[in-house]
Amino acid sequence: MTAPPPSSVLPLALTMGEPAGIGGEIALMAWRSRRDRGIPPFFMIDSPERLAALAQATGLDVPVREIQAPADAAGVFGDALPVLRQDLSVPVVPGQPDPANGAAVIASIDRAVALVQAGQAAAAVTNPIQKSSLYAAGFRHPGHTEYLAHLAGMSEEPVMLLEGGGLRVALATIHVALKDVAGLLTREVLLHTARVTHQALRRDFGLAQPRLAVAALNPHAGEGGAMGREEIEIIAPAVATLRAEGMNVAGPLPADTLFHAGARATYDAVICQYHDQGLIPLKTLDFDTGVNITLGLPFIRTSPDHGTALSLAGTAQASPSSLVVALLSADRLARQRAAA
């Protein structure tokens, strides 16, 4: 068999994710599409025996081969899915997460980050985790993004950017209740989100002069304070500061007119004030192949824009499309950063 063209950068490190979810099978399916989609070499940090059994049980019939180091991945990738061993504590039952395997899930993330930081992998691509199961195992972070910042020793929060359907959305607040958003929104939060996004668009996306739009929080952008003063007291002053720094920034703009095709053509990314403000339009435009990209980390990290899909686990019915795009995006961003 002829291997796909090698990447000009190192192999990608793909984490285990929740072993009772769909991460394993979408990884197997992504490997099967490596030639059609031009996927560069990646290796998975997981149990080789689990993945081999999963490939057989689901009828995917993907060969799995254990490797000893990331450097072995490219030589194996053309003929088998390379796997760097991460043993599990208990057998996996599809659709039934077991906190006993939580330590292995966390170790898979830790090792991916360590390998990227050591220059042995180009980027970390993370499969979805089941946070409720990890919490039972002692995990104390809101999610992947915050844990990766902890591993990187960062004092500032990274920024979650979602890309799909020709749209990029960066979130000022992430996994918080809607009732808490206004209290968490400050000028400093917006300035940080916009600056990190602007820097990433220049360095990792190759945009010399990024154009940013900033969504309003309230209907009709607050209508002069009649429906909230966040636009007047927080968002507009932050936008003015960013413009004074030389950035091309528009806002605050009413969110209900910000995502149609004509509006999308005027910016490269939009700063959204809360989770669903950004993810509803993005998933409407591109439900299957959106990708989560963490900005502000000292390394590249991407992730499929979906969860563990426990109800589909073990059926081989889940789509690998978002993971495929996450792998391709990680490779593209790593190449761009290496060339910058």
N, C-alpha and C positions, 0 to 999 in steps of 0.2 A: 504494500500500500504506500502511496505517496503522501508524505506529511504535508500539511499546509505550510505556506511560506512562514518562516520564523519571524517573530516580532523583533524589531530593532531594539526593544527594551527587554527587561527581565520578565520571567513568567508572572502571571497574576496569582495571588493567593486567595482562594475561595474558602470561606469558613463553613463549618458544619451547619450552623443554624440549629433550630429545634429538630432533633432527629426524628421525632414522631410526626413532623410536618412534611411539606412537599419539597424541602430543600434538596434532599438527596436525589429524588427522581427528576427534578428540573435540571439538576447538574448533569445527570446522565443524558437527558434529552439535549441539553445544550452541547455536550460533547459530540453527540451524533450529528448535529448540524454544523460542526466546526468548519467543514469545507464549503458548504453552501453559503454560510454567513461570514466566512473569513475570520473566524474567531481565533485569536492568538493563543499560544500555549498558556494553560492555567493548570494549577494543581489544587486538589481539595484536601483540607485538613480534617480528617474523619477516620472512621474505622474501615479499612479495606474489606474486611469480611462482611460488615453490614452492607456496604454499597454493592458488593458482588451478589449477596443474597437478594438485595432489593432489585437489582437488575434482572435477576432470574425470576423472582416472584412477579414482577410487573410485565415480564415479557419484553423488556427493552433490550435485553441481550447485549449490553455494553461491556466490553472487557475492562477489568479494573486491575491496575498494577501498582503495587506499593513502591514508593521511591524513598531514598534515604535522605535526600536533600533537594531543595528547589532546583538546583543546577541540573538535576536529572530529568526535569519535567519535559523540556523541549525534545529530548531524544525519545521519550515514551509517547508523547502526545499524539503522534500520528496513528498509533496502533491501539492505544488504551488510555483510559482516564487515569492520570497520575494521582496517587493519593499518599499524602504524608500522614503517617499513622497518628491517630488520636483515639485511644481506646475509650470505650464506654463502660460505665459501672454495672448497668443492668441491660438485658435485652430490650430492644425497641419494639413497641406495639404501635403500628401506624394509627394516628389519630388520638393516641393516649399519652400525652407528655408525662414523664416521670421525673420529679425533682432530683432523684438520685443521679440522673445524667447531667444535671445542671453544671457541675464542676467541669465536665468535659466540654460542654457548650462554651463556657467562659474561657477555658484553656485554648480552644480553637481560635477564639477572637484574639486572645493575648498573643498567641504564637504568630498569627497572621501579621499583627501590628509589629511585633518584634522582628520578623523577617523583612518586612518592608523597611523598617528603620535601620536594619543592618545591611541594607543594600542587596538582599538576596531575592527580593520580589519587587515588582514594579509598583503594585498597588494592592490594596485590600478590597475584596468584594465580599460583602457580608450577606449570607442567607438570613431569612427572617427568623427571629427568636420569639419564643412564647414567654412574655415577661412574667406572667402569673406563675409559671413553673420556676423561672429563675428566682423570683422573689422568695418562693418557698425554699430555695436552695441557698438563700442568704444574699442574693444580688441586691444592691442598694442604690441603683441608678435608675432614673426615669426611662432610659432606653439606650439603644446602641450609641446614638450621637453623643450623649453625655458621658457614657463610659469610655468612648474613644478619646474624648477630650481629657478625661482622667488619666488614661494610659499615656497620653502625650505630655502630661504634666502642664496642661494649659491653665492659666488663670482666667482667661476670657472664654466666653461661650463660643463654640463654632456656630456656623450658620447652615441651616438645612435649605438646600436648593433642590427643587424638583424640575425635571426637564422632560418634555414630551409634547408631541403635536405642534412643534414650532414655538412652544411657550416655555419660558423659564420663570419660576416663581421662587422667591426667597422669603422666608418666614421670620417676622420680627418676634413672634411668640410661637411656641410649638405645641407641646402636649399639655395644655392647661384647659380648665373649664372656661367656657365662653364668658361666664359671669365674672371671671377674674382678669380678662384680657385688658380692659381699660386701666385697671390698677397697676398692671405690669408694664404698660406702654409708657416709655419715657423718651426724652430727646436722646439720652445716651444710648438706649437700646436701638433706636432707629439709626443713629449715627454709626454705631458699631456694625449693624446689619448691612447698611449701605456701603460702608468702607470695605468690609470684608468681601462683599459681593463684587464691588467695582474692581478690587485688586485681583480676584479670581478670574473675572472675565478678561482682564488684560493678560494675566500670566498663563492661565490654564486653558482659556478658550481662544486666545489669540486675537482678541478684539482691541484695537489700538485706542479707540475712543468709545467706550461703552455708553449706551443710553439707558438710563434707569427711569422707571416710573414708580411713583409711590402711591399706593392706594389709600383712600380715606378710610377711616374706621366706621363712621356713621353714615346713614342714608343721606344722599345728596351732599356728601362731604360736610355734613353738619348744618348746612343751610345757614351760614353766618352765625352759628352758635345756637340756633333754635333747636337743634337736635343733638346737642353735645358740643363741648368746647375743645375736644382733643385735637381737632384739625387746627384750631387757632393757637392753642397754647403749646402743643407738642409737635405735630407733624409739620406744619408750615415753617416754624423756626428751624427745625432740623433740616428741612429741604434748603432753606436759605443758607445755612452753614455749609452744607455740601456744595452748593453752587459757588460759594465764596472760596472753596477749596479747589475749584476748577472742574468739578464734575458736571456732566450733562444730566440733570435730574429734573423731572417734571412731577408736580404734585402739590398738595394732596388731590387726587383725582377720584371722582365717584366710582366705586367699584362696579356698579351696574352697567357702566358704559366703557369699561376698561379692557374687556376681553373679546370684543368682536374683532373680525379680521382686520378692519381698517385701523383700529387702535393698536392691535398687536404689531402692526408694521412699523410703529413709531418708537418702539423700545426693544432693547435686548434682554431685559429682565425687569420684573416688577416686584417691588417690596410689598408683601401682603402683611396685614397686621395680625392675622390669626390663621390657624391651620386650615379650616374649611374655606376661607375666603380665597385661598390659593389653590387648594386641591380639588375643589368642585369644578372649576373651569378646566383645569389641567386634565382631570380624569374624564371629563366630558369630551374633550378633544382627542384624548389618547388613553383609553382605559387599559390597553394591553401592554404597551411598551414604554410607559413612563419609567423614569429612573430617578433614584434619590442620590444626590451628590452632596457630600459634606464639605463645606468650605471653611477655610481657616485652620485646618489641621496641617501639620508639617509633612503630611503624606497624602496620597490620593486614596479616597475611599468612596466607593459607590455601592448601591444596593438596589435590588428590585423593589419597585414601588407597590408591594403587596405584603400580606401577612403569611402566616404559616399554613392557612387553608387546611386545617385538620380534617375537615369532612372529605377532602379529596385525597388525603394521604394514602399511599399504597395502591392507588387506582390507575396511575399513569394518565389521568385525565386533565391534570393541571397544565397550563400553558407555560412553556419556558421562555416566552417572548421577552418578558421584562428582565429576566436574568441575562439573556443573550445581549440585550441592549446595555445592561449594567457592565458586562464584561467588555463589550466593544467601547463603551464610554470610558471605562477605566484605562484601557489601552490608549485611546486617543488622548486623554488628559495627561497620562504619564509621558507619552511621546512629546506633547506640547511643552510640558514642564521641563523635560530633559533638554529640549532645544532652546528654552528661553534664556 
